[in-house]
Amino acid sequence: MNFIKTYPAHQNRVSAIIFSLATEWMVSTGHDKCVSWMCTRSGDLLGRHFFTSWASCLQYDFDTQYAFVGDYSGQITLLKLEQNTCSVITTLKGHEGSIACLWWDPIQRLLFSGASDNSIIMWDIGGRKGRTLLLQGHHDRVQSLCYLQLTRQLVSCSSDGGIAVWNMDVSREEAPQWLESDSCQKCEQPFFWNIKQMWDTKTLGLRQHHCRKCGQAVCGKCSSKRSSYPVMGFEFQVRMCDSCYDSIKEEDRTSLATFHEGKHNISHMSMDVARGLMVTCGTDRVVKIWDMTPVVGCSLATGFSPH
């Protein structure tokens, strides 16, 4: 192996790098709060775009030259890269923590993001514009993602060693936007900042909560129950208002994911889809190889027969 060239693309830690053979570009992000793209023939810096936070992860669509950049503020920026310039197409906001990993599926035009808020969001960039799905099944920071297009499954790993395999080949519901109100939308009791209604009714203000199924602003008394609701991505029990809890059938609580214990702190994961193998590495300096064929259906989709 011979050393060929050094690319002075960043002034701080490089967080992600992608090579585009078609354009002969090297696209990278770093903790200097920028994304850079360079010509691999000449070594020249073609362009840079700066963010307000560290750029933590990167995905790239080779056909359209779109770059998806996640940052530590919890925002994902979609950029159109040109030879010497770029333009911001849109920004995606939905996570409450820093973006730790991204995965782009160019076939269905789906972007998956994992973050330090322990959640995953699927962004439908293609046909159904603006559609987002929330997936909550991890207890710690989601560190790595891989979407298996053939079997419509998403594999995710978290820093506590949790491995989840999500069934995305089902009809899922979008989580609602949280509604705001000065009083409970069920019993109409005032929340603690509604001074006027508290004074008029001579009642003590209550704390505001939100039903995860309908999004209504409710008090604790009207949302005293908890339930999982996997079709909306809630694999854990979450707060429900009483009417939403009563509307959920027992079959609605059937899990749409399988969960496995990696037994080490996973910082990165890579899948060999053709053979159904997964490699994980962690901060414990351990590398593990996993046979995923029993849970991801790779043998059915690709014709691979494990030995």
C-alpha positions in Angstrom: 0.0 0.0 0.0 1.5 3.3 -1.1 0.6 6.8 0.2 -0.7 9.0 -2.6 -2.2 12.3 -1.5 -3.4 14.3 1.5 -6.6 16.3 1.3 -6.7 19.4 3.6 -10.5 19.4 3.7 -11.1 20.2 7.4 -9.6 22.0 10.3 -11.1 19.7 13.0 -12.1 16.1 13.4 -13.6 14.5 10.2 -16.9 12.8 11.1 -18.0 11.2 7.7 -16.6 10.7 4.2 -18.1 9.5 0.9 -16.5 9.0 -2.5 -18.5 9.6 -5.7 -17.0 7.8 -8.6 -19.3 9.5 -11.2 -18.2 13.0 -10.3 -14.8 12.0 -8.8 -15.6 13.9 -5.7 -14.8 13.3 -2.1 -17.5 14.6 0.2 -16.8 14.9 3.9 -18.2 16.5 7.0 -16.4 17.5 10.2 -16.4 19.1 13.6 -15.3 22.4 12.0 -19.1 22.8 11.2 -18.8 22.3 7.5 -19.3 19.9 4.6 -16.5 20.0 2.0 -16.3 18.4 -1.5 -13.0 18.0 -3.3 -11.8 16.8 -6.7 -10.0 13.5 -6.3 -8.0 14.1 -9.5 -6.6 17.5 -8.8 -7.0 17.5 -5.0 -8.6 21.0 -5.3 -11.2 22.1 -2.8 -14.4 22.7 -4.9 -16.7 24.0 -2.2 -17.7 24.3 1.4 -20.9 24.9 3.3 -20.9 25.9 6.9 -23.5 25.1 9.6 -24.1 26.5 13.1 -23.2 23.2 14.8 -20.7 20.3 14.3 -21.6 18.2 11.2 -21.9 14.7 12.6 -23.0 12.4 9.7 -23.4 12.3 6.0 -25.4 10.5 3.3 -25.2 11.2 -0.5 -27.5 10.5 -3.4 -25.2 9.8 -6.4 -27.8 10.4 -9.1 -28.9 13.8 -8.0 -25.8 15.0 -6.1 -27.8 15.7 -3.0 -26.0 15.6 0.3 -27.8 14.9 3.6 -25.9 16.3 6.6 -26.9 15.7 10.2 -25.5 18.0 12.9 -25.3 18.3 16.7 -28.2 20.7 16.9 -30.6 17.9 15.8 -31.1 19.3 12.3 -30.6 17.6 8.9 -29.8 19.8 5.9 -30.4 18.7 2.3 -27.9 20.3 0.0 -27.6 20.2 -3.8 -23.9 20.1 -4.6 -22.6 21.8 -7.7 -19.1 22.0 -9.2 -18.1 25.2 -7.2 -21.2 26.0 -5.2 -24.2 24.5 -3.4 -27.8 25.4 -2.5 -29.9 24.5 0.5 -33.0 22.6 -0.6 -34.6 22.1 2.8 -33.9 21.4 6.5 -35.5 18.6 8.4 -36.3 19.2 12.0 -37.9 16.6 14.3 -35.3 15.2 16.7 -34.8 16.5 20.2 -31.1 15.5 20.3 -28.0 15.5 18.1 -28.1 13.5 14.9 -25.8 10.4 15.3 -26.4 8.5 12.0 -28.2 8.7 8.7 -29.1 6.1 6.0 -30.4 7.0 2.5 -32.3 4.5 0.4 -32.2 5.8 -3.2 -34.7 3.2 -4.4 -37.7 4.3 -2.3 -36.1 7.7 -1.6 -36.3 7.3 2.2 -34.0 8.9 4.7 -33.6 7.4 8.1 -32.0 9.3 11.0 -31.0 8.2 14.5 -30.2 10.6 17.3 -29.2 11.0 20.9 -32.9 11.3 21.8 -33.0 7.5 21.4 -35.4 7.7 18.5 -35.4 7.1 14.7 -37.2 9.1 12.1 -38.1 8.0 8.6 -38.3 10.9 6.2 -40.2 10.2 3.0 -38.2 12.4 0.6 -39.9 10.9 -2.5 -43.5 10.4 -3.4 -45.4 11.4 -0.2 -43.8 14.7 0.5 -43.3 15.6 4.1 -44.4 12.3 5.5 -42.4 11.3 8.6 -42.6 8.2 10.8 -41.2 8.0 14.4 -39.7 4.8 15.7 -39.0 4.5 19.5 -37.6 1.3 20.7 -34.1 2.1 22.0 -33.0 3.0 25.5 -29.9 4.9 24.5 -28.4 6.9 21.6 -29.0 5.4 18.2 -25.6 5.0 16.7 -26.0 3.2 13.4 -28.7 2.3 10.8 -29.1 0.1 7.8 -32.2 -0.2 5.7 -32.7 -3.5 3.8 -34.7 -2.6 0.7 -35.4 -6.1 -0.4 -37.0 -7.2 2.8 -38.3 -3.8 3.9 -36.5 -4.0 7.3 -34.5 -1.4 9.2 -31.7 -2.5 11.4 -30.6 -0.1 14.2 -28.0 -0.2 16.9 -27.6 1.9 20.0 -24.7 2.7 22.3 -26.1 0.5 25.1 -25.7 -2.6 22.8 -29.3 -2.7 21.8 -30.0 -4.1 18.3 -33.5 -3.6 16.8 -34.9 -5.0 13.5 -38.0 -3.0 12.4 -40.6 -4.3 10.1 -41.2 -1.4 7.6 -43.3 -3.5 5.3 -46.5 -2.6 7.1 -48.9 0.3 7.1 -47.8 2.7 9.8 -49.3 5.9 11.2 -47.6 9.2 11.6 -47.3 10.5 15.1 -49.4 13.6 15.6 -48.2 17.1 16.1 -48.6 18.1 19.8 -51.4 20.6 20.2 -51.1 23.6 22.5 -53.9 24.8 24.8 -54.3 26.9 28.0 -56.6 24.3 29.5 -57.0 20.5 29.3 -58.7 19.5 26.1 -60.6 16.8 27.9 -61.8 18.2 31.2 -61.1 21.9 30.5 -59.3 22.4 33.8 -56.7 25.3 33.4 -53.0 24.6 33.1 -50.7 26.4 35.7 -49.9 29.3 33.4 -53.5 30.2 32.7 -53.8 32.8 35.5 -57.1 34.2 34.3 -59.1 30.9 34.2 -57.5 29.9 37.6 -58.7 33.2 39.1 -62.2 33.0 37.5 -62.8 29.4 38.5 -60.9 29.5 41.8 -59.0 26.4 40.9 -55.3 25.5 41.0 -53.6 25.1 37.6 -52.5 21.7 36.4 -49.4 20.5 34.6 -49.7 20.0 30.8 -49.1 16.6 29.2 -49.7 15.3 25.7 -51.4 12.1 24.5 -48.9 10.4 22.1 -51.8 9.0 20.0 -53.9 12.1 19.3 -51.5 14.8 20.3 -54.1 16.7 22.5 -52.9 18.7 25.5 -54.3 17.0 28.6 -53.8 17.0 32.3 -52.4 14.0 34.3 -55.8 12.9 35.5 -57.1 12.6 31.9 -54.0 10.8 30.7 -53.3 8.4 33.6 -52.8 5.3 31.4 -49.9 4.0 29.3 -49.8 1.7 26.3 -47.5 0.7 23.5 -48.7 1.5 20.0 -46.2 -0.1 17.5 -48.1 1.0 14.4 -47.1 4.6 15.3 -43.6 3.5 16.3 -44.1 3.4 20.0 -42.7 0.0 21.1 -42.5 1.2 24.7 -45.5 2.2 26.8 -46.2 5.9 26.3 -48.8 8.4 27.8 -52.3 8.1 26.4 -55.4 10.0 27.1 -58.2 7.8 28.4 -60.3 7.8 25.2 -57.3 6.9 23.0 -56.3 4.1 25.5 -59.8 2.6 25.3 -59.7 2.7 21.5 -56.6 0.5 21.2 -57.3 -3.2 20.7 -55.0 -5.9 22.1 -53.8 -6.8 18.6 -52.8 -3.2 18.1 -50.1 -3.7 20.8 -48.4 -6.5 18.8 -44.7 -5.5 18.3 -43.6 -4.6 14.8 -39.9 -5.0 15.7 -37.6 -7.6 17.3 -35.0 -6.6 19.9 -31.6 -8.2 20.6 -28.8 -7.6 23.0 -25.4 -6.9 21.5 -23.7 -7.1 24.9 -21.2 -4.4 24.1 -21.2 -0.6 23.6 -22.0 -0.4 19.8 -20.5 2.7 18.1 -20.7 1.5 14.5 -22.4 -1.3 12.5 -22.1 -2.5 8.9 -24.2 -5.0 7.0 -23.3 -7.6 4.3 -26.8 -8.0 3.0 -25.9 -10.7 0.4 -24.7 -13.0 3.2 -26.9 -11.8 6.0 -23.9 -10.8 8.2 -23.5 -7.8 10.4 -20.3 -6.4 12.0 -20.5 -4.2 15.1 -17.6 -2.4 16.8 -17.7 -0.6 20.1 -15.9 1.7 22.5 -14.8 -1.5 24.3 -12.5 -2.2 21.4 -14.4 -5.4 20.5 -15.5 -6.3 17.0 -18.4 -8.8 16.7 -19.7 -10.6 13.6 -23.4 -11.5 13.7 -25.4 -14.0 11.6 -28.6 -12.0 10.9 -30.3 -14.5 8.6 -32.8 -15.8 11.3 -34.2 -12.2 11.8 -33.7 -10.2 8.6 -34.8 -12.8 6.0 -31.7 -12.3 3.8 -31.7 -15.9 2.6 -35.3 -15.5 1.4 -34.6 -12.2 -0.4 -31.2 -13.0 -2.0 -31.2 -16.7 -2.3 -28.3 -17.0 0.1 -28.2 -20.3 2.1 -26.2 -20.0 5.3 -23.7 -22.9 6.0 
